[in-house]
């Protein structure tokens, strides 16, 4: 059995790696992957706290399942937007996306 502290440490490392990637990357795909990493860290926290607080309950697992479904939908929409940007501008750098501003 894995200790709760190990899982929370793994979740914290994943969250900080996602935040670092989000703040330092210039590619929209790398930013999307960083957001997905942060969502997965939150999913691990849902499962761990569910196991810790309610050992017989399944609420944390259902929250994690809904979060995974929302993340999949968000990824599909974001990739569609990135494909559209690439078709119009032929690059995906965040610092050069000034044409899409209002």
The first five atom37 places (N, CA, C, CB, O) and aatype in JSON, in Angstrom:
{
  "aatype": [20, 20, 20, 20, 20, 20, 20, 20, 20, 20, 20, 20, 20, 20, 20, 20, 20, 20, 20, 20, 20, 20, 20, 20, 20, 20, 20, 20, 20, 20, 20, 20, 20, 20, 20, 20, 20, 20, 20, 20, 20, 20, 20, 20, 20, 20, 20, 20, 20, 20, 20, 20, 20, 20, 20, 20, 20, 20, 20, 20, 20, 20, 20, 20, 20, 20, 20, 20, 20, 20, 20, 20, 20, 20, 20, 20, 20, 20, 20, 20, 20, 20, 20, 20, 20, 20, 20, 20, 20, 20, 20, 20, 20, 20, 20, 20, 20, 20, 20, 20, 20, 20],
  "atom_mask": [
    [1, 1, 1, 1, 1],
    [1, 1, 1, 1, 1],
    [1, 1, 1, 1, 1],
    [1, 1, 1, 1, 1],
    [1, 1, 1, 1, 1],
    [1, 1, 1, 1, 1],
    [1, 1, 1, 1, 1],
    [1, 1, 1, 1, 1],
    [1, 1, 1, 1, 1],
    [1, 1, 1, 1, 1],
    [1, 1, 1, 1, 1],
    [1, 1, 1, 1, 1],
    [1, 1, 1, 1, 1],
    [1, 1, 1, 1, 1],
    [1, 1, 1, 1, 1],
    [1, 1, 1, 1, 1],
    [1, 1, 1, 1, 1],
    [1, 1, 1, 1, 1],
    [1, 1, 1, 1, 1],
    [1, 1, 1, 1, 1],
    [1, 1, 1, 1, 1],
    [1, 1, 1, 1, 1],
    [1, 1, 1, 1, 1],
    [1, 1, 1, 1, 1],
    [1, 1, 1, 1, 1],
    [1, 1, 1, 1, 1],
    [1, 1, 1, 1, 1],
    [1, 1, 1, 1, 1],
    [1, 1, 1, 1, 1],
    [1, 1, 1, 1, 1],
    [1, 1, 1, 1, 1],
    [1, 1, 1, 1, 1],
    [1, 1, 1, 1, 1],
    [1, 1, 1, 1, 1],
    [1, 1, 1, 1, 1],
    [1, 1, 1, 1, 1],
    [1, 1, 1, 1, 1],
    [1, 1, 1, 1, 1],
    [1, 1, 1, 1, 1],
    [1, 1, 1, 1, 1],
    [1, 1, 1, 1, 1],
    [1, 1, 1, 1, 1],
    [1, 1, 1, 1, 1],
    [1, 1, 1, 1, 1],
    [1, 1, 1, 1, 1],
    [1, 1, 1, 1, 1],
    [1, 1, 1, 1, 1],
    [1, 1, 1, 1, 1],
    [1, 1, 1, 1, 1],
    [1, 1, 1, 1, 1],
    [1, 1, 1, 1, 1],
    [1, 1, 1, 1, 1],
    [1, 1, 1, 1, 1],
    [1, 1, 1, 1, 1],
    [1, 1, 1, 1, 1],
    [1, 1, 1, 1, 1],
    [1, 1, 1, 1, 1],
    [1, 1, 1, 1, 1],
    [1, 1, 1, 1, 1],
    [1, 1, 1, 1, 1],
    [1, 1, 1, 1, 1],
    [1, 1, 1, 1, 1],
    [1, 1, 1, 1, 1],
    [1, 1, 1, 1, 1],
    [1, 1, 1, 1, 1],
    [1, 1, 1, 1, 1],
    [1, 1, 1, 1, 1],
    [1, 1, 1, 1, 1],
    [1, 1, 1, 1, 1],
    [1, 1, 1, 1, 1],
    [1, 1, 1, 1, 1],
    [1, 1, 1, 1, 1],
    [1, 1, 1, 1, 1],
    [1, 1, 1, 1, 1],
    [1, 1, 1, 1, 1],
    [1, 1, 1, 1, 1],
    [1, 1, 1, 1, 1],
    [1, 1, 1, 1, 1],
    [1, 1, 1, 1, 1],
    [1, 1, 1, 1, 1],
    [1, 1, 1, 1, 1],
    [1, 1, 1, 1, 1],
    [1, 1, 1, 1, 1],
    [1, 1, 1, 1, 1],
    [1, 1, 1, 1, 1],
    [1, 1, 1, 1, 1],
    [1, 1, 1, 1, 1],
    [1, 1, 1, 1, 1],
    [1, 1, 1, 1, 1],
    [1, 1, 1, 1, 1],
    [1, 1, 1, 1, 1],
    [1, 1, 1, 1, 1],
    [1, 1, 1, 1, 1],
    [1, 1, 1, 1, 1],
    [1, 1, 1, 1, 1],
    [1, 1, 1, 1, 1],
    [1, 1, 1, 1, 1],
    [1, 1, 1, 1, 1],
    [1, 1, 1, 1, 1],
    [1, 1, 1, 1, 1],
    [1, 1, 1, 1, 1],
    [1, 1, 1, 1, 1]
  ],
  "atom_positions": [
    [[0.84, -1.18, 0.0], [0.0, 0.0, 0.0], [0.89, 1.25, 0.0], [-0.96, 0.0, 1.22], [1.83, 1.34, 0.79]],
    [[0.6, 2.16, -0.86], [1.37, 3.4, -0.96], [0.88, 4.38, 0.1], [1.25, 4.02, -2.39], [-0.33, 4.54, 0.3]],
    [[1.81, 5.03, 0.78], [1.44, 5.99, 1.81], [0.83, 7.24, 1.2], [2.67, 6.36, 2.66], [1.14, 7.62, 0.07]],
    [[-0.05, 7.87, 1.96], [-0.74, 9.07, 1.49], [0.24, 10.2, 1.25], [-1.82, 9.5, 2.5], [0.07, 10.99, 0.32]],
    [[1.27, 10.3, 2.09], [2.25, 11.36, 1.93], [3.0, 11.25, 0.61], [3.24, 11.33, 3.09], [3.32, 12.27, -0.01]],
    [[3.27, 10.04, 0.17], [3.95, 9.84, -1.12], [3.08, 10.31, -2.27], [4.33, 8.36, -1.32], [3.56, 10.95, -3.2]],
    [[1.79, 9.98, -2.21], [0.88, 10.39, -3.27], [0.68, 11.9, -3.29], [-0.46, 9.69, -3.11], [0.61, 12.51, -4.35]],
    [[0.59, 12.5, -2.11], [0.46, 13.96, -2.05], [1.73, 14.65, -2.53], [0.12, 14.41, -0.63], [1.67, 15.7, -3.16]],
    [[2.89, 14.05, -2.23], [4.15, 14.59, -2.75], [4.23, 14.5, -4.26], [5.33, 13.86, -2.13], [4.67, 15.44, -4.92]],
    [[3.79, 13.37, -4.81], [3.75, 13.22, -6.27], [2.81, 14.25, -6.89], [3.3, 11.79, -6.64], [3.12, 14.84, -7.92]],
    [[1.67, 14.46, -6.26], [0.72, 15.45, -6.77], [1.29, 16.86, -6.71], [-0.59, 15.39, -5.97], [1.09, 17.65, -7.63]],
    [[2.02, 17.17, -5.65], [2.63, 18.5, -5.53], [3.71, 18.7, -6.6], [3.23, 18.7, -4.12], [3.81, 19.77, -7.19]],
    [[4.51, 17.66, -6.84], [5.54, 17.76, -7.88], [4.9, 17.96, -9.25], [6.43, 16.5, -7.89], [5.38, 18.77, -10.05]],
    [[3.82, 17.22, -9.52], [3.13, 17.37, -10.8], [2.54, 18.77, -10.94], [2.02, 16.31, -10.94], [2.6, 19.36, -12.01]],
    [[1.97, 19.3, -9.85], [1.37, 20.63, -9.91], [2.44, 21.69, -10.16], [0.61, 20.94, -8.6], [2.25, 22.57, -11.0]],
    [[3.54, 21.62, -9.46], [4.6, 22.61, -9.66], [5.24, 22.49, -11.04], [5.67, 22.47, -8.58], [5.61, 23.5, -11.64]],
    [[5.37, 21.28, -11.55], [5.9, 21.1, -12.91], [4.93, 21.71, -13.93], [6.13, 19.6, -13.22], [5.36, 22.31, -14.91]],
    [[3.63, 21.55, -13.7], [2.64, 22.14, -14.59], [2.65, 23.65, -14.54], [1.27, 21.63, -14.25], [2.54, 24.31, -15.57]],
    [[2.77, 24.21, -13.34], [2.83, 25.67, -13.21], [4.08, 26.22, -13.87], [2.78, 26.08, -11.72], [4.03, 27.23, -14.58]],
    [[5.21, 25.56, -13.64], [6.46, 25.99, -14.26], [6.37, 25.93, -15.79], [7.63, 25.13, -13.77], [6.78, 26.86, -16.48]],
    [[5.82, 24.84, -16.3], [5.67, 24.72, -17.75], [4.72, 25.76, -18.32], [5.18, 23.35, -18.1], [4.96, 26.27, -19.41]],
    [[3.66, 26.07, -17.6], [2.7, 27.06, -18.06], [3.32, 28.45, -18.12], [1.48, 27.07, -17.15], [3.05, 29.22, -19.05]],
    [[4.14, 28.77, -17.14], [4.71, 30.11, -17.07], [5.93, 30.3, -17.98], [5.1, 30.43, -15.66], [6.23, 31.43, -18.36]],
    [[6.63, 29.23, -18.32], [7.87, 29.4, -19.06], [7.8, 29.01, -20.54], [8.94, 28.6, -18.42], [8.67, 29.42, -21.31]],
    [[6.81, 28.27, -20.95], [6.75, 27.81, -22.34], [6.1, 28.86, -23.24], [5.98, 26.49, -22.43], [5.26, 29.64, -22.79]],
    [[6.49, 28.85, -24.51], [5.93, 29.78, -25.48], [5.03, 29.07, -26.5], [7.04, 30.51, -26.2], [4.27, 29.72, -27.21]],
    [[5.12, 27.77, -26.57], [4.3, 27.01, -27.5], [2.92, 26.73, -26.88], [5.0, 25.68, -27.89], [2.82, 26.41, -25.7]],
    [[1.89, 26.87, -27.68], [0.55, 26.63, -27.15], [0.34, 25.16, -26.8], [-0.51, 27.08, -28.16], [-0.42, 24.85, -25.88]],
    [[0.98, 24.26, -27.51], [0.86, 22.84, -27.19], [1.52, 22.52, -25.85], [1.49, 21.99, -28.31], [0.97, 21.75, -25.07]],
    [[2.67, 23.11, -25.58], [3.33, 22.9, -24.29], [2.51, 23.49, -23.15], [4.74, 23.52, -24.3], [2.47, 22.92, -22.06]],
    [[1.87, 24.61, -23.38], [1.01, 25.21, -22.36], [-0.19, 24.31, -22.1], [0.55, 26.61, -22.79], [-0.59, 24.13, -20.95]],
    [[-0.77, 23.74, -23.15], [-1.89, 22.82, -22.99], [-1.48, 21.58, -22.2], [-2.44, 22.41, -24.36], [-2.22, 21.13, -21.33]],
    [[-0.31, 21.04, -22.48], [0.17, 19.89, -21.73], [0.42, 20.23, -20.26], [1.45, 19.35, -22.37], [0.21, 19.4, -19.38]],
    [[0.87, 21.45, -19.99], [1.07, 21.88, -18.61], [-0.25, 21.99, -17.87], [1.81, 23.22, -18.57], [-0.33, 21.63, -16.69]],
    [[-1.27, 22.47, -18.54], [-2.59, 22.54, -17.91], [-3.12, 21.14, -17.62], [-3.59, 23.32, -18.82], [-3.71, 20.9, -16.57]],
    [[-2.91, 20.23, -18.55], [-3.33, 18.84, -18.33], [-2.59, 18.23, -17.14], [-3.09, 18.0, -19.6], [-3.18, 17.46, -16.38]],
    [[-1.32, 18.55, -16.98], [-0.55, 18.04, -15.86], [-1.11, 18.56, -14.54], [0.93, 18.44, -16.0], [-1.18, 17.82, -13.56]],
    [[-1.51, 19.83, -14.51], [-2.1, 20.39, -13.3], [-3.46, 19.75, -12.99], [-2.26, 21.91, -13.43], [-3.78, 19.51, -11.83]],
    [[-4.25, 19.47, -14.03], [-5.54, 18.81, -13.8], [-5.35, 17.38, -13.29], [-6.36, 18.79, -15.1], [-6.13, 16.92, -12.45]],
    [[-4.34, 16.69, -13.77], [-4.06, 15.34, -13.28], [-3.6, 15.37, -11.83], [-3.01, 14.66, -14.16], [-3.91, 14.45, -11.06]],
    [[-2.86, 16.38, -11.44], [-2.46, 16.52, -10.04], [-3.68, 16.72, -9.15], [-1.47, 17.7, -9.86], [-3.75, 16.18, -8.05]],
    [[-4.65, 17.5, -9.63], [-5.88, 17.69, -8.86], [-6.67, 16.39, -8.77], [-6.74, 18.79, -9.5], [-7.29, 16.11, -7.74]],
    [[-6.66, 15.59, -9.83], [-7.34, 14.3, -9.8], [-6.72, 13.36, -8.76], [-7.3, 13.64, -11.17], [-7.44, 12.65, -8.06]],
    [[-5.41, 13.36, -8.68], [-4.75, 12.54, -7.66], [-5.15, 13.0, -6.27], [-3.22, 12.59, -7.82], [-5.37, 12.17, -5.39]],
    [[-5.24, 14.31, -6.07], [-5.67, 14.82, -4.77], [-7.1, 14.4, -4.44], [-5.56, 16.33, -4.73], [-7.38, 14.05, -3.29]],
    [[-8.0, 14.44, -5.41], [-9.37, 13.98, -5.17], [-9.38, 12.54, -4.69], [-10.22, 14.12, -6.44], [-10.05, 12.21, -3.71]],
    [[-8.65, 11.68, -5.36], [-8.64, 10.26, -4.99], [-7.99, 10.04, -3.63], [-7.91, 9.46, -6.05], [-8.48, 9.23, -2.84]],
    [[-6.9, 10.73, -3.35], [-6.2, 10.54, -2.07], [-7.04, 11.04, -0.91], [-4.84, 11.27, -2.09], [-7.16, 10.35, 0.11]],
    [[-7.62, 12.23, -1.03], [-8.42, 12.74, 0.07], [-9.71, 11.95, 0.25], [-8.75, 14.21, -0.16], [-10.21, 11.84, 1.36]],
    [[-10.24, 11.39, -0.84], [-11.4, 10.52, -0.69], [-11.03, 9.27, 0.11], [-11.96, 10.12, -2.07], [-11.77, 8.86, 1.0]],
    [[-9.9, 8.69, -0.21], [-9.45, 7.49, 0.52], [-9.16, 7.82, 1.98], [-8.2, 6.89, -0.15], [-9.4, 7.0, 2.86]],
    [[-8.63, 9.01, 2.25], [-8.27, 9.39, 3.62], [-9.51, 9.74, 4.45], [-7.31, 10.57, 3.6], [-9.62, 9.3, 5.59]],
    [[-10.44, 10.52, 3.9], [-11.57, 11.01, 4.68], [-12.74, 10.04, 4.7], [-12.03, 12.34, 4.12], [-13.38, 9.85, 5.73]],
    [[-13.02, 9.42, 3.57], [-14.16, 8.52, 3.45], [-13.7, 7.21, 2.82], [-15.31, 9.16, 2.61], [-13.83, 7.03, 1.61]],
    [[-13.17, 6.29, 3.61], [-12.59, 5.07, 3.03], [-13.59, 4.22, 2.25], [-11.99, 4.23, 4.12], [-13.2, 3.52, 1.31]],
    [[-14.86, 4.26, 2.6], [-15.86, 3.45, 1.91], [-16.6, 4.21, 0.82], [-16.84, 2.91, 2.92], [-17.37, 3.62, 0.07]],
    [[-16.38, 5.53, 0.72], [-17.1, 6.35, -0.25], [-16.38, 6.43, -1.58], [-17.32, 7.73, 0.29], [-15.19, 6.11, -1.68]],
    [[-17.11, 6.86, -2.59], [-16.54, 6.95, -3.92], [-16.69, 8.35, -4.52], [-17.19, 5.93, -4.84], [-16.58, 8.51, -5.74]],
    [[-16.95, 9.37, -3.7], [-17.17, 10.71, -4.23], [-15.93, 11.27, -4.91], [-17.61, 11.64, -3.12], [-16.04, 11.88, -5.97]],
    [[-14.78, 11.09, -4.31], [-13.53, 11.6, -4.9], [-13.22, 10.97, -6.24], [-12.38, 11.35, -3.96], [-12.7, 11.63, -7.15]],
    [[-13.54, 9.69, -6.37], [-13.3, 9.02, -7.64], [-14.23, 9.53, -8.73], [-13.47, 7.5, -7.48], [-13.83, 9.67, -9.89]],
    [[-15.48, 9.82, -8.35], [-16.41, 10.37, -9.34], [-16.01, 11.78, -9.75], [-17.85, 10.38, -8.78], [-16.11, 12.14, -10.92]],
    [[-15.54, 12.59, -8.78], [-15.04, 13.92, -9.12], [-13.85, 13.82, -10.07], [-14.64, 14.69, -7.85], [-13.75, 14.58, -11.03]],
    [[-12.96, 12.88, -9.8], [-11.8, 12.69, -10.68], [-12.24, 12.24, -12.07], [-10.83, 11.65, -10.07], [-11.68, 12.69, -13.07]],
    [[-13.25, 11.37, -12.14], [-13.75, 10.92, -13.44], [-14.36, 12.09, -14.22], [-14.79, 9.82, -13.24], [-14.12, 12.21, -15.42]],
    [[-15.14, 12.94, -13.56], [-15.7, 14.11, -14.24], [-14.61, 15.08, -14.67], [-16.7, 14.83, -13.32], [-14.7, 15.68, -15.74]],
    [[-13.59, 15.25, -13.85], [-12.49, 16.13, -14.21], [-11.74, 15.61, -15.43], [-11.52, 16.29, -13.03], [-11.34, 16.39, -16.3]],
    [[-11.55, 14.31, -15.52], [-10.89, 13.72, -16.69], [-11.74, 13.94, -17.93], [-10.64, 12.21, -16.47], [-11.2, 14.23, -19.0]],
    [[-13.05, 13.79, -17.81], [-13.94, 14.01, -18.96], [-13.91, 15.47, -19.4], [-15.37, 13.6, -18.61], [-13.88, 15.75, -20.6]],
    [[-13.91, 16.39, -18.46], [-13.84, 17.82, -18.8], [-12.49, 18.15, -19.42], [-14.08, 18.69, -17.55], [-12.43, 18.93, -20.37]],
    [[-11.42, 17.57, -18.91], [-10.1, 17.81, -19.47], [-9.99, 17.28, -20.89], [-9.02, 17.17, -18.59], [-9.33, 17.89, -21.73]],
    [[-10.63, 16.15, -21.16], [-10.6, 15.61, -22.53], [-11.34, 16.52, -23.49], [-11.21, 14.19, -22.57], [-10.89, 16.76, -24.61]],
    [[-12.48, 17.04, -23.06], [-13.23, 17.97, -23.91], [-12.46, 19.27, -24.12], [-14.61, 18.27, -23.3], [-12.43, 19.81, -25.22]],
    [[-11.84, 19.75, -23.06], [-11.04, 20.97, -23.16], [-9.85, 20.78, -24.08], [-10.55, 21.41, -21.77], [-9.49, 21.69, -24.84]],
    [[-9.24, 19.62, -24.04], [-8.1, 19.34, -24.92], [-8.54, 19.29, -26.38], [-7.43, 18.03, -24.53], [-7.84, 19.8, -27.26]],
    [[-9.67, 18.68, -26.64], [-10.16, 18.6, -28.02], [-10.44, 19.99, -28.58], [-11.42, 17.74, -28.1], [-10.11, 20.28, -29.73]],
    [[-11.05, 20.85, -27.78], [-11.34, 22.21, -28.23], [-10.06, 23.01, -28.41], [-12.27, 22.93, -27.23], [-9.91, 23.74, -29.39]],
    [[-9.12, 22.87, -27.48], [-7.86, 23.61, -27.58], [-7.04, 23.16, -28.79], [-7.04, 23.43, -26.3], [-6.42, 23.99, -29.45]],
    [[-7.03, 21.87, -29.07], [-6.28, 21.4, -30.24], [-6.94, 21.89, -31.52], [-6.19, 19.86, -30.24], [-6.24, 22.21, -32.48]],
    [[-8.26, 21.95, -31.56], [-8.95, 22.49, -32.73], [-8.61, 23.97, -32.93], [-10.48, 22.32, -32.59], [-8.41, 24.41, -34.06]],
    [[-8.54, 24.71, -31.85], [-8.15, 26.13, -31.94], [-6.71, 26.26, -32.42], [-8.31, 26.83, -30.56], [-6.4, 27.13, -33.24]],
    [[-5.81, 25.39, -31.92], [-4.41, 25.45, -32.35], [-4.26, 25.11, -33.83], [-3.56, 24.5, -31.51], [-3.44, 25.7, -34.53]],
    [[-5.04, 24.15, -34.3], [-4.99, 23.82, -35.74], [-5.45, 25.01, -36.57], [-5.86, 22.58, -36.05], [-4.86, 25.31, -37.6]],
    [[-6.5, 25.68, -36.12], [-7.0, 26.86, -36.84], [-5.96, 27.99, -36.83], [-8.31, 27.35, -36.21], [-5.78, 28.66, -37.84]],
    [[-5.3, 28.2, -35.71], [-4.25, 29.23, -35.62], [-3.1, 28.89, -36.56], [-3.74, 29.38, -34.17], [-2.59, 29.76, -37.26]],
    [[-2.7, 27.62, -36.57], [-1.58, 27.22, -37.42], [-1.92, 27.37, -38.91], [-1.19, 25.77, -37.12], [-1.06, 27.74, -39.7]],
    [[-3.15, 27.09, -39.27], [-3.55, 27.25, -40.67], [-3.52, 28.71, -41.1], [-4.96, 26.68, -40.89], [-3.19, 29.02, -42.25]],
    [[-3.85, 29.62, -40.19], [-3.88, 31.04, -40.55], [-2.51, 31.71, -40.44], [-4.86, 31.76, -39.67], [-2.16, 32.54, -41.27]],
    [[-1.74, 31.34, -39.41], [-0.5, 32.06, -39.12], [0.77, 31.24, -39.33], [-0.53, 32.56, -37.72], [1.86, 31.81, -39.31]],
    [[0.68, 29.97, -39.52], [1.78, 29.01, -39.7], [2.78, 28.97, -38.55], [2.51, 29.33, -40.96], [3.94, 28.59, -38.76]],
    [[2.37, 29.34, -37.38], [3.19, 29.15, -36.17], [2.27, 29.07, -34.97], [4.22, 30.31, -35.99], [1.11, 29.48, -35.04]],
    [[2.78, 28.54, -33.88], [1.99, 28.38, -32.67], [2.61, 29.08, -31.48], [1.81, 26.91, -32.36], [2.3, 28.75, -30.34]],
    [[3.49, 30.04, -31.72], [4.1, 30.76, -30.61], [3.12, 31.72, -29.96], [5.33, 31.52, -31.1], [2.43, 32.47, -30.64]],
    [[3.06, 31.7, -28.65], [2.11, 32.53, -27.92], [2.48, 34.0, -28.02], [2.04, 32.11, -26.46], [1.6, 34.86, -28.03]],
    [[3.77, 34.31, -28.08], [4.2, 35.7, -28.11], [3.89, 36.39, -29.44], [5.69, 35.78, -27.84], [3.93, 37.61, -29.52]],
    [[3.57, 35.63, -30.49], [3.29, 36.22, -31.79], [1.8, 36.21, -32.15], [4.06, 35.48, -32.85], [1.44, 36.54, -33.28]],
    [[0.95, 35.86, -31.23], [-0.49, 35.78, -31.51], [-1.16, 37.12, -31.2], [-1.14, 34.65, -30.68], [-1.9, 37.23, -30.22]],
    [[-0.92, 38.11, -32.01], [-1.55, 39.4, -31.81], [-2.74, 39.62, -32.74], [-0.55, 40.5, -32.01], [-3.52, 40.55, -32.52]],
    [[-2.89, 38.8, -33.75], [-3.98, 38.96, -34.71], [-5.32, 38.54, -34.15], [-3.7, 38.18, -35.96], [-6.35, 38.95, -34.68]],
    [[-5.34, 37.73, -33.09], [-6.58, 37.23, -32.54], [-7.14, 38.12, -31.43], [-6.39, 35.84, -32.03], [-8.17, 37.79, -30.85]],
    [[-6.48, 39.21, -31.12], [-6.99, 40.12, -30.09], [-8.13, 40.93, -30.64], [-5.87, 41.04, -29.57], [-8.23, 41.17, -31.84]],
    [[-9.01, 41.37, -29.74], [-10.14, 42.19, -30.16], [-9.74, 43.62, -30.4], [-11.25, 42.14, -29.14], [-10.57, 44.44, -30.76]]
  ]
}
